[in-house]
Amino acid sequence: MIKIEGNDIRRGGEKIGWIEENDMFNEDGKKVGYWSSNDIYDGNGRKLGYIEGNYCYASDGNKFELDDIRKEITGGSLSDLERAAVRLLLGN
């Protein structure tokens, strides 16, 4: 499970990344992705997925319910798009 504390992203109490505006960085400071409108991109600008209705659709064909993502990515005051970006960019 991933927990959001302020702008920090933690797994098992260990910081694995952080969020700055619409960008996400890993623990090494490398930009791993960003989001815009309803779309999620990796650090190279390749579209990884999007939000539509109650689902996040990943470019690899997977589909995730937003309710499940809210349970996996807890804490903080992130939007569904931001939580979905954490799920796609840093795993669950």
LODOLUM-675785 format. One record per atom (N, C-alpha, C, O, CB): residue number from 1; z, x, y. Coordinates in steps of 0.02 Angstrom, whole numbers. Glycine has a CB too. Layout:
BEGIN
{site NUM {Z X Y}} ...
end
This chain:
BEGIN
{site 1 {0 42 -59}} {site 1 {0 0 0}} {site 1 {0 44 62}} {site 1 {31 97 63}} {site 1 {61 -48 0}} {site 2 {-35 22 113}} {site 2 {-39 58 176}} {site 2 {0 20 228}} {site 2 {-2 -42 232}} {site 2 {-113 67 198}} {site 3 {37 57 269}} {site 3 {77 26 322}} {site 3 {56 56 389}} {site 3 {47 117 396}} {site 3 {153 36 309}} {site 4 {49 12 439}} {site 4 {32 33 506}} {site 4 {97 37 546}} {site 4 {136 -11 548}} {site 4 {-19 -16 539}} {site 5 {108 94 578}} {site 5 {166 103 622}} {site 5 {141 129 689}} {site 5 {124 188 695}} {site 5 {218 153 590}} {site 6 {139 85 738}} {site 6 {108 104 802}} {site 6 {34 116 791}} {site 6 {-2 72 768}} {site 6 {142 167 834}} {site 7 {11 176 807}} {site 7 {-59 194 794}} {site 7 {-67 233 730}} {site 7 {-123 249 709}} {site 7 {-87 234 852}} {site 8 {-11 250 698}} {site 8 {-13 290 636}} {site 8 {-27 247 575}} {site 8 {-6 189 571}} {site 8 {53 326 627}} {site 9 {-62 276 527}} {site 9 {-77 244 463}} {site 9 {-41 284 410}} {site 9 {-50 344 404}} {site 9 {-155 241 449}} {site 10 {2 250 372}} {site 10 {44 284 322}} {site 10 {35 254 253}} {site 10 {25 194 245}} {site 10 {117 281 342}} {site 11 {38 298 203}} {site 11 {38 277 132}} {site 11 {97 311 100}} {site 11 {102 372 101}} {site 11 {-31 295 96}} {site 12 {142 272 71}} {site 12 {201 301 39}} {site 12 {244 340 88}} {site 12 {275 389 69}} {site 12 {180 345 -17}} {site 13 {245 319 151}} {site 13 {284 352 202}} {site 13 {251 413 233}} {site 13 {276 440 282}} {site 13 {349 371 174}} {site 14 {195 435 204}} {site 14 {160 494 228}} {site 14 {102 474 273}} {site 14 {63 430 256}} {site 14 {135 537 169}} {site 15 {97 507 331}} {site 15 {43 492 378}} {site 15 {-24 515 348}} {site 15 {-32 573 330}} {site 15 {56 525 447}} {site 16 {-72 467 345}} {site 16 {-138 483 318}} {site 16 {-192 478 372}} {site 16 {-250 493 359}} {site 16 {-154 438 260}} {site 17 {-173 456 431}} {site 17 {-221 450 485}} {site 17 {-193 412 544}} {site 17 {-134 396 545}} {site 17 {-283 415 460}} {site 18 {-237 399 594}} {site 18 {-216 361 652}} {site 18 {-276 328 684}} {site 18 {-334 344 669}} {site 18 {-179 406 702}} {site 19 {-261 281 728}} {site 19 {-312 242 763}} {site 19 {-307 257 838}} {site 19 {-253 259 867}} {site 19 {-303 166 750}} {site 20 {-365 268 868}} {site 20 {-371 274 941}} {site 20 {-427 227 962}} {site 20 {-485 238 946}} {site 20 {-387 348 963}} {site 21 {-409 175 998}} {site 21 {-455 123 1021}} {site 21 {-495 96 961}} {site 21 {-465 63 919}} {site 21 {-503 151 1074}} {site 22 {-560 109 956}} {site 22 {-601 83 901}} {site 22 {-620 137 851}} {site 22 {-666 129 812}} {site 22 {-664 51 927}} {site 23 {-583 193 852}} {site 23 {-597 250 809}} {site 23 {-539 263 761}} {site 23 {-481 251 779}} {site 23 {-612 313 850}} {site 24 {-554 287 702}} {site 24 {-503 305 653}} {site 24 {-512 378 633}} {site 24 {-567 402 623}} {site 24 {-507 259 590}} {site 25 {-455 412 628}} {site 25 {-454 483 611}} {site 25 {-411 494 549}} {site 25 {-362 457 539}} {site 25 {-427 526 671}} {site 26 {-428 544 508}} {site 26 {-386 559 450}} {site 26 {-330 607 472}} {site 26 {-327 625 530}} {site 26 {-428 590 392}} {site 27 {-288 626 425}} {site 27 {-230 668 441}} {site 27 {-249 737 468}} {site 27 {-209 770 500}} {site 27 {-187 677 380}} {site 28 {-311 758 455}} {site 28 {-335 823 480}} {site 28 {-366 818 549}} {site 28 {-387 869 577}} {site 28 {-385 851 431}} {site 29 {-369 758 577}} {site 29 {-398 749 643}} {site 29 {-472 736 644}} {site 29 {-502 733 697}} {site 29 {-383 808 684}} {site 30 {-502 729 585}} {site 30 {-574 715 581}} {site 30 {-587 640 589}} {site 30 {-553 598 558}} {site 30 {-603 740 512}} {site 31 {-635 623 631}} {site 31 {-654 553 640}} {site 31 {-687 529 576}} {site 31 {-739 555 556}} {site 31 {-701 544 702}} {site 32 {-657 479 544}} {site 32 {-684 453 481}} {site 32 {-723 389 490}} {site 32 {-759 367 445}} {site 32 {-628 441 432}} {site 33 {-717 358 549}} {site 33 {-755 297 560}} {site 33 {-736 261 624}} {site 33 {-692 282 661}} {site 33 {-747 252 503}} {site 34 {-770 205 634}} {site 34 {-758 163 693}} {site 34 {-783 93 678}} {site 34 {-815 81 627}} {site 34 {-792 192 756}} {site 35 {-769 47 724}} {site 35 {-791 -22 716}} {site 35 {-815 -49 782}} {site 35 {-794 -27 836}} {site 35 {-734 -66 687}} {site 36 {-860 -97 778}} {site 36 {-890 -129 836}} {site 36 {-912 -199 817}} {site 36 {-941 -209 764}} {site 36 {-949 -87 864}} {site 37 {-898 -247 859}} {site 37 {-913 -318 844}} {site 37 {-880 -336 778}} {site 37 {-819 -337 774}} {site 37 {-989 -332 842}} {site 38 {-919 -351 727}} {site 38 {-892 -366 661}} {site 38 {-910 -314 609}} {site 38 {-903 -325 549}} {site 38 {-917 -434 638}} {site 39 {-935 -256 632}} {site 39 {-961 -205 587}} {site 39 {-915 -144 584}} {site 39 {-881 -127 632}} {site 39 {-1030 -184 610}} {site 40 {-915 -111 526}} {site 40 {-874 -51 514}} {site 40 {-922 5 495}} {site 40 {-966 -3 452}} {site 40 {-821 -63 457}} {site 41 {-913 64 526}} {site 41 {-956 122 516}} {site 41 {-915 183 495}} {site 41 {-857 189 513}} {site 41 {-997 137 579}} {site 42 {-947 228 458}} {site 42 {-913 291 442}} {site 42 {-921 339 501}} {site 42 {-952 321 551}} {site 42 {-942 323 377}} {site 43 {-894 398 496}} {site 43 {-895 447 550}} {site 43 {-965 470 570}} {site 43 {-974 498 624}} {site 43 {-855 505 532}} {site 44 {-1014 459 526}} {site 44 {-1083 478 540}} {site 44 {-1125 420 566}} {site 44 {-1185 428 578}} {site 44 {-1115 505 477}} {site 45 {-1094 362 576}} {site 45 {-1129 304 602}} {site 45 {-1163 261 551}} {site 45 {-1200 216 568}} {site 45 {-1180 327 650}} {site 46 {-1150 275 486}} {site 46 {-1180 234 432}} {site 46 {-1137 172 423}} {site 46 {-1076 176 416}} {site 46 {-1185 274 365}} {site 47 {-1169 114 422}} {site 47 {-1133 50 415}} {site 47 {-1103 45 345}} {site 47 {-1138 50 295}} {site 47 {-1180 -9 429}} {site 48 {-1036 35 343}} {site 48 {-1001 29 279}} {site 48 {-986 -43 260}} {site 48 {-975 -58 201}} {site 48 {-937 68 281}} {site 49 {-985 -87 308}} {site 49 {-969 -156 293}} {site 49 {-964 -198 356}} {site 49 {-975 -174 412}} {site 49 {-904 -160 255}} {site 50 {-948 -262 345}} {site 50 {-942 -308 401}} {site 50 {-897 -366 382}} {site 50 {-884 -378 323}} {site 50 {-1011 -335 424}} {site 51 {-873 -401 433}} {site 51 {-830 -459 424}} {site 51 {-872 -521 436}} {site 51 {-909 -526 486}} {site 51 {-768 -457 472}} {site 52 {-867 -569 391}} {site 52 {-900 -634 400}} {site 52 {-856 -686 367}} {site 52 {-840 -682 308}} {site 52 {-973 -634 370}} {site 53 {-837 -736 406}} {site 53 {-793 -788 379}} {site 53 {-727 -758 358}} {site 53 {-695 -722 396}} {site 53 {-826 -824 320}} {site 54 {-706 -773 297}} {site 54 {-642 -749 271}} {site 54 {-650 -688 226}} {site 54 {-606 -673 185}} {site 54 {-607 -804 232}} {site 55 {-706 -652 233}} {site 55 {-720 -595 189}} {site 55 {-742 -533 227}} {site 55 {-768 -537 283}} {site 55 {-773 -615 138}} {site 56 {-730 -476 195}} {site 56 {-758 -413 216}} {site 56 {-809 -394 162}} {site 56 {-792 -389 103}} {site 56 {-702 -356 225}} {site 57 {-871 -385 182}} {site 57 {-925 -367 137}} {site 57 {-939 -292 145}} {site 57 {-956 -270 200}} {site 57 {-989 -409 150}} {site 58 {-932 -255 91}} {site 58 {-944 -183 93}} {site 58 {-1017 -169 75}} {site 58 {-1048 -206 37}} {site 58 {-897 -145 46}} {site 59 {-1044 -114 101}} {site 59 {-1114 -97 88}} {site 59 {-1126 -80 15}} {site 59 {-1184 -80 -7}} {site 59 {-1135 -39 132}} {site 60 {-1073 -65 -23}} {site 60 {-1082 -50 -95}} {site 60 {-1083 -113 -138}} {site 60 {-1085 -108 -199}} {site 60 {-1026 -4 -118}} {site 61 {-1082 -172 -106}} {site 61 {-1086 -235 -142}} {site 61 {-1018 -267 -155}} {site 61 {-1016 -325 -176}} {site 61 {-1120 -223 -207}} {site 62 {-964 -233 -142}} {site 62 {-898 -263 -151}} {site 62 {-883 -313 -95}} {site 62 {-909 -307 -40}} {site 62 {-843 -209 -153}} {site 63 {-841 -362 -112}} {site 63 {-822 -413 -64}} {site 63 {-746 -420 -69}} {site 63 {-719 -425 -124}} {site 63 {-858 -482 -79}} {site 64 {-712 -419 -12}} {site 64 {-639 -423 -10}} {site 64 {-617 -482 32}} {site 64 {-643 -493 87}} {site 64 {-609 -357 17}} {site 65 {-569 -521 7}} {site 65 {-541 -575 47}} {site 65 {-496 -546 101}} {site 65 {-458 -500 87}} {site 65 {-502 -625 2}} {site 66 {-501 -572 161}} {site 66 {-460 -547 216}} {site 66 {-386 -559 202}} {site 66 {-344 -518 223}} {site 66 {-480 -581 281}} {site 67 {-369 -613 167}} {site 67 {-298 -625 149}} {site 67 {-272 -567 106}} {site 67 {-215 -546 115}} {site 67 {-291 -692 111}} {site 68 {-312 -543 59}} {site 68 {-291 -487 17}} {site 68 {-284 -423 58}} {site 68 {-237 -384 47}} {site 68 {-341 -477 -41}} {site 69 {-329 -412 104}} {site 69 {-326 -353 147}} {site 69 {-263 -355 189}} {site 69 {-231 -303 199}} {site 69 {-389 -347 191}} {site 70 {-245 -414 215}} {site 70 {-183 -421 255}} {site 70 {-122 -403 214}} {site 70 {-73 -377 241}} {site 70 {-177 -492 282}} {site 71 {-123 -417 149}} {site 71 {-67 -400 105}} {site 71 {-65 -326 90}} {site 71 {-11 -297 82}} {site 71 {-71 -440 39}} {site 72 {-123 -294 85}} {site 72 {-128 -222 69}} {site 72 {-113 -177 129}} {site 72 {-83 -124 121}} {site 72 {-197 -206 43}} {site 73 {-133 -200 188}} {site 73 {-125 -161 250}} {site 73 {-74 -197 293}} {site 73 {-91 -245 328}} {site 73 {-194 -151 289}} {site 74 {-11 -176 290}} {site 74 {43 -212 324}} {site 74 {65 -177 388}} {site 74 {46 -120 401}} {site 74 {103 -219 277}} {site 75 {105 -213 428}} {site 75 {132 -185 489}} {site 75 {82 -185 545}} {site 75 {23 -202 536}} {site 75 {158 -116 477}} {site 76 {106 -165 603}} {site 76 {62 -160 661}} {site 76 {34 -226 684}} {site 76 {49 -278 655}} {site 76 {6 -113 646}} {site 77 {-7 -223 735}} {site 77 {-37 -284 762}} {site 77 {-113 -276 762}} {site 77 {-147 -289 813}} {site 77 {-11 -297 834}} {site 78 {-140 -256 706}} {site 78 {-212 -245 700}} {site 78 {-249 -311 688}} {site 78 {-221 -358 659}} {site 78 {-227 -197 643}} {site 79 {-310 -314 710}} {site 79 {-354 -371 696}} {site 79 {-377 -367 623}} {site 79 {-368 -316 590}} {site 79 {-415 -373 745}} {site 80 {-407 -420 599}} {site 80 {-435 -420 531}} {site 80 {-489 -366 524}} {site 80 {-493 -333 473}} {site 80 {-465 -489 513}} {site 81 {-530 -357 576}} {site 81 {-582 -305 574}} {site 81 {-551 -236 568}} {site 81 {-575 -195 529}} {site 81 {-626 -309 637}} {site 82 {-498 -223 606}} {site 82 {-465 -157 603}} {site 82 {-433 -146 534}} {site 82 {-437 -91 507}} {site 82 {-412 -151 658}} {site 83 {-401 -197 507}} {site 83 {-371 -191 440}} {site 83 {-425 -179 387}} {site 83 {-416 -139 342}} {site 83 {-330 -255 422}} {site 84 {-481 -215 393}} {site 84 {-537 -204 347}} {site 84 {-564 -133 353}} {site 84 {-582 -102 304}} {site 84 {-593 -256 360}} {site 85 {-566 -107 415}} {site 85 {-590 -38 425}} {site 85 {-543 11 391}} {site 85 {-566 58 359}} {site 85 {-595 -22 500}} {site 86 {-478 1 397}} {site 86 {-430 44 362}} {site 86 {-443 41 287}} {site 86 {-442 92 253}} {site 86 {-357 22 379}} {site 87 {-454 -19 261}} {site 87 {-466 -28 188}} {site 87 {-529 10 167}} {site 87 {-529 44 116}} {site 87 {-474 -104 171}} {site 88 {-583 3 205}} {site 88 {-646 36 185}} {site 88 {-645 110 197}} {site 88 {-675 148 158}} {site 88 {-703 5 221}} {site 89 {-613 133 250}} {site 89 {-615 204 268}} {site 89 {-562 247 234}} {site 89 {-574 305 220}} {site 89 {-608 210 343}} {site 90 {-503 218 222}} {site 90 {-449 258 193}} {site 90 {-423 231 126}} {site 90 {-375 257 99}} {site 90 {-391 261 241}} {site 91 {-455 179 101}} {site 91 {-435 152 36}} {site 91 {-375 108 41}} {site 91 {-348 95 95}} {site 91 {-421 207 -12}} {site 92 {-352 84 -18}} {site 92 {-294 38 -18}} {site 92 {-233 73 -41}} {site 92 {-179 43 -44}} {site 92 {-307 -23 -61}} 
end
